Amino acid sequence: MNPIYQIICHTITGEDRPLSRYQDTVLLIVNTASHCGFTPQFQGLENLYKQYHDQGFEVLGFPCNQFGSQDPGSHEEIQHFCQTNYGVSFPMFAKIEVNGPNTHPLYQLLKKQAPGLLGSEAIKWNFTKFLVDRSGNVHERFAPTTKPEDIAPAIHTLLNASH
């Protein structure tokens, strides 16, 4: 079993969710923030989710307050903000750290599989995106500046790849 599927995350509502639930699914994993210049990307992420969900695609949002303290709210506040302002219906998870000694195990794995520029594993800002194939391997890492709609061709390719 791919190591990603051995990780258990906590949903924004406090439930344990094993990532094994997402085996054979294409994933877009994103560290999010509610008060960031990139926050409007929630709309693009929701659009991708609606467009491809029935084909075996999931967006997984992980709030993070490590960059400019741009997601300081409680889980309830974050969930309310995302649903009210962007109609987010894709799974949102509990707030995590993506860098430093308390890096969540999921992000330890993602960063190791897909380093950023010049081999740096550090997440540089909110809305860094990891596209994961149906086998649980990181296919590509996208910068915060990459708009969700620009990832659609790669998602389409992975959804249509034989597995």
N, C-alpha and C positions, 0 to 999 in steps of 0.2 A: 504494500500500500504506500502511495506517495506520502511523504512526511506532512504535507499540508493537511491531509485528511485526518491526521492524528491530533490536530489542534482543536481545542474547545474554546469558543469565544462566548462572551456574555452579550446578549441583545440589549438594546437600549431600555427595554422593559424589565431587565434583570434575569432573563431565562438563560440557561446554558444551551448553547447551540454548537454541536460538533460539526466541523467543516466537512466531515465525511458525508453529511447530508447533501453536499454539492458535488459529489462525484459525478462524472460524465456531464458536467455543466461548464460552459464557458463563463468565467468570472471577470468582472472589472472591480478591483478592490481599490478604494480611494480613501485617503485621510482627509476628512472634511473639516470645515469651520463655518460657523454661522455669521461671523462678522469680519469677513475677508473680502478683498477686492475680487477674488475668484468665486465668492459665494453664489453668484448667479449661475455658475456651472451646475448647480443642483437641477436647474430646469433641463439642461442638456442631458444630464445623467438620467433623469426621469424619462425623457423622450427616448433615449436608447433602451431603457428598461422596458418601456411599453412596446417599442418596435420589435424587440428581439426576444422578450421573455418566453413567449410560446414556442420558440425554437430551441430552448435550452440555455438561456442566458440569464445571469443574475448580476446586479450591481450590489456590492456590499460596502456600506458607508461606515467609516470609523472616525467619529469625532476626535479631534486632537487639539489641545490647548497649548502646544509647545511653541507655536510661532506667533509672536506678538500678542499672546493671550487673547486670541481671536475666537475662542469658543469657551468662555468662562461659565456658561450657564449649567444648570442641572440637566440631567438626562431628560426630565419632563419638559424643561424649557426648550432644549434642542429639538426634541421630537415635535413639539408644538410649532416651533418656528419653521421647521422643514416642511411639515404638512400644510400649515397655513399659507406660507409664502410661495412654496414651489410644488405643492401637491405630491410630495415624496411618498411613494408607496413601496419602494424597494427596501430591503432589510437595512435597518440602522442598528449599530452596535453600541455598546458602552464605550465611553471615552477611554482612550488608550494613549500611551506614549510610543512614538515611532523612532525615537533616537535616545541615546544615553543608556545608563545602566538599567533602567526600568523598561526598556524596549519590549513591547509585546512579542511573544514567540512568533506570531504570524509575520510581523514585520522583520524580525531577525531573518526568517526564511526568505521572504520576498526580496529583501535587500541583498542577501547573499547570492540568490539566483539571478538577479538583474541589477548589477551595480549601475550607478549613474555615470555622469561625465567623468572621464579620467579614472574610472574604476572606483570612485567614491561611493560608499554604500549609504552615506547619510542622506536622509530625506531633507531637501532644501526648504520646502514650504508646503503649505496646505494644497490639497488637490493634486498631489502626485498620484499617478494612476498606474496600476499593475494589471495587465491583461493576462489571464491565466487560461490555459487550454483545458480541454476536457479530461486530460490525464493528470491535471494538477501542477503542471510546470508553467513557470512564468514565460510567456511568449514575448512580451515587450513591456518596457517601462516608459511611461509618458510623463513629460514635465508638467508642472502646474499650469503653464501657459497653453498647453495643448487643449483645445476645445473638445468636449465630448463628441460632438458630431464628426470631428476629424478622425476619430478612432473607429467609426462605423465600418469602413472597408476592412479593417483588420478583424473586427468582430465577425463580420459576414464570412470572411475567409475561414476563420476557426470553426464557425458553426457548420460550414459546409465541408470541412475536411473529414475524410474518413477516419474512423477511430475504432 
